[in-house]
């Protein structure tokens, strides 16, 4: 499994960030501790809506995701669940079972995915009804299917009943729906394939339960379980199942943090922790940034004709004073001037937005500042967003519209309606660039965290260290950057199990880099960004691209400004780096390349398809789906299938994972463009692997496209 960020310069902080988000949300405000908001959704031992161990028909609030950690009888389950849409939810679970005592496993570790679809929502007369697949991509240890119905009676009582198959139909079955393929207890499988041949087949059994909420903080549970725990209780003696009845109590410490204790199956004590997060429910409500600059309201030309003189244009000292004043004002608000082109009646600002995740907010704040600095004769404002020397589509306004709409109740909507977007901005002249913009050297020294999860010999490994990053920009479009890392503490180098992959070891030898590459050069490269024509962008990169590969990379992207789709192509020729983190190279070299399609098919949902050749020489495609929220959260999943067979790929059968992109301003309450992209892979294997090239184009230019700006436009005057 790997965790990484997409922010440039690249970092290794997502684990710390995710922990900070969870802590901020879990402990919330003091008001939450006194009286948490009541929700109907209780999450059980599988980390999904349940009575305790049996599912309910409930869903979480839309967009919610939750982390649960539960344990009983030597069985620990850690689950990340996400409400994909109001009636659709999914989860990834990592479990351990002690005393498995088979095939060399004292403790058996298992990975599984679940999906649930609510067929009917609850009304005053009917219950909600949900159908679910448990462990439908996994080893099959927890495989089961169900149909559940749940009905609430006021805010305090809920009753659930249902039918279960698989392990949910293993105790006291009432019938059968055909023959269910049986997996030998000693061959639980390597997982990764969709086990559709067993869905809703075999014995079927009844389950049910009651949830009672006498106070906002306390919840009590009782259930009848249809899971006989055949392998754990009858075949492996993990624990002694004496009863189908389970009982429990939960206490809500805050609105989003719960603890629970349970008496399980007549013989065991269980405990659970639950943390909920929701992009629509930030820990800090509202923004904490200072108010934007007031817009200077010019007197009319008839009232003060002398103010509209254009004599200032021919005064170089005056032009410099205007440029420097605007540059200082922008810098105070977290933005930078790359260049400024001045004419008697028009000003064009080439803007680097370093401070605001919302491009619309950066534009609005820049217009405010231009109104206070520009001479009254300047009637037209144009702003050109800049990223690594690329000129993104511009927006132009009449100054009078800025003065009028800043005080109107619907002023932001009016500014969107009258915006004049341009896809062919003129490049700055040589004399337009702000001083000290080029050449420019920046550096930073800070911590990093690297993790390795789901290794059967040790499911959690981590290194903590420091990294020094430097970047030099000699001219527009040019970037030279590098990072050196030094571990301070950790155990990533303690995995001594060699890779048994039959494919070229393009990723599975990552433990050797942890063992021998300290200190190490993470990357050292040069990049050139260019524009071929309107809405066409390009990138050339060469050097030590990432920790494991050096080489050259080229990319071209066509991103029409007013469309929701984009297409790109990338070609890489790389050679594997030596394990010691220095400048040496190994013998393995490969050419990889992809054609990519991007489609924002609703305001919320985004899809990406990459087709091409991967690092091991395998050919296939990667499909990624993400849900994007207006406040910047992105949560999704991806899967890669190539011509590598499941047997050659190894455990997991194919590459897949979960993606979360967390905007840091969500829990800081103040603007910042810093985001953390967390990629959770159940396994790191050689099939479907790609080189991690820094500074790819789609992420850089997408925020300034029309549909992205429209989604953010509510923050225009904020």
Secondary structure, DSSP 8 states (H G I E B T S, - for coil): ------SSS----HHHHHHHHHHHHHH--HHHHHS----S--B-TTSSBBSSSSB-S----TTEEEEEEEEETTEEEEEEEEEEETTEEEEEEEEEEEEEEETTEEEEEEEEEEEEEEEE---SSS-EEEEEEEEEEE-STT-EEEEEEEEEETTTEEEEEEEEEEGGG-SS--EESS------TT------SB-GGGTT-SEEEEEEEEEE-SSSSEEEEEEE-----IIIIIIS-SS----SEEEEEEEEEETTEEEEEEEETTTEEEEEEEEEEETTS-SS-S--S-----------TTT-GGGG--GGGG-HHHHHHHHHHHHHHHHHTTEEEEEEEE-SSEEEEEEEE-S-S-HHHHHHHHHHHHHHHS-TT--EEEEEEEETTEEEEEEEEEHHHHHHHTTSTTHHHHHHHH-EEESS-----TTTB-TTSSSEEEEEEEEEEEEEEEETTEEEEEEEEEEEEEEEE-STTEEEEEEEEEEEEE-GGG-------SS--SSTTHHHHHHH-SSEEEEEEEEEEEEEETTEEEEEEEEE-SSSEEEEEEEEEE--TTSSEEEEEEEEEEEEE-TTSSS-EEEEEEEEEEEEEEEE-SSSEEEEEEEEE-TTS-EEEEEEEEEE-TTS-EEEEEEEEESS-HHHH-TTSSEEEEEEEEETHHHHSS----EEEEEEES---STT-----SS-HHHHHGGGSHHHHHHHGGGTT-
